[in-house]
Amino acid sequence: MPVSLKYLSAYSPNVQAQVQQMITEQRLGKFLLNKYPKIHDISNDKQLREFVQSLKNKFLKKSDPLSKIAYDNKIHVINNALGLHTYVSRVQGGKLKSKNEIRIAALFKNAPIEFLTMIVVHELAHLKEKEHNKAFYKLCQNMMPDYHQVEFELRLYLTQIEFISAIY
């Protein structure tokens, strides 16, 4: 049964065919489990905040502070969002106040640490670069040298989850 490869739509037809074959032969799940055998234990917002702040302090010390960091059940991967970075400016008393927030899809509470790290790195990069441009991806790679490979494998992971959901 062919599976929607919406998470891989930007990849070449050759890559998509290889992934489709892995799904058909039931090898994709085994590949992912072999490469990422354990899920992390960052299960609540407090632990997530500590994790995000440690990465921010290591790579983006001088960037604006984060007012909120949380897992969010309302972020739907289906809507092409895995995490959200929001920037809100308000005038309070004659001063301009700004707040940065990072929200991570709750799906990543039960995922390998590499996938959570990739999402966090992506959202942190938005503190410096608002657009997905060359500078943005260079910053992501500075924080996580294998960023692009992990992003691809995260897309495989999401495809596998969708495939399993379609069966049941």
Steps between C-alpha positions, in 0.01 A plus 500: 500500500659833392543748785477877477851640510395857584792544740736412217335694218804729453730202443577345164274232347791257543517560877122474528504170308766361734294600805183353346687173442621495862139547615370229266768259623436607861860611545450868586396442861788256553748749350379780731492277809853379429631856457296653785431222752407715801269790574613787723370571850419871459134451578374827647522873434752564778742241360441632148577855615829385658592312182419794270674752727817288509515498119417870483772585753754292311434645155290817528596665829442853375162436339176625650371308804223246468191573706333162445618155399245220497368187338179578316222248429341743255786495251401258230774343296243461224495880463871490423610624842721310739578794719417868510700807577286804570610857545253745650558875544274708724501854621480507880501840665716684234741211456512239231511152656573189299460133585647197331334163547588152381238228488582143402243252372408258780578215258866558587452407866539139382766529233874447473708785647649573157155591363416721797840669471448564128163666563640711784801605291263597218286715729802656672644596162188711446615724786772628264362422156128534437503351149607156383797629304865404461601681821222321690617152395864592559406594858310171540806307382722695737282387791451147365754394233282209377187719491403417140542124544297500822233715335472247217478210744240689703296523181540123463384460861188710437430300184530176698264631770245594233536158335439320831202726576349419159520126572324525837 
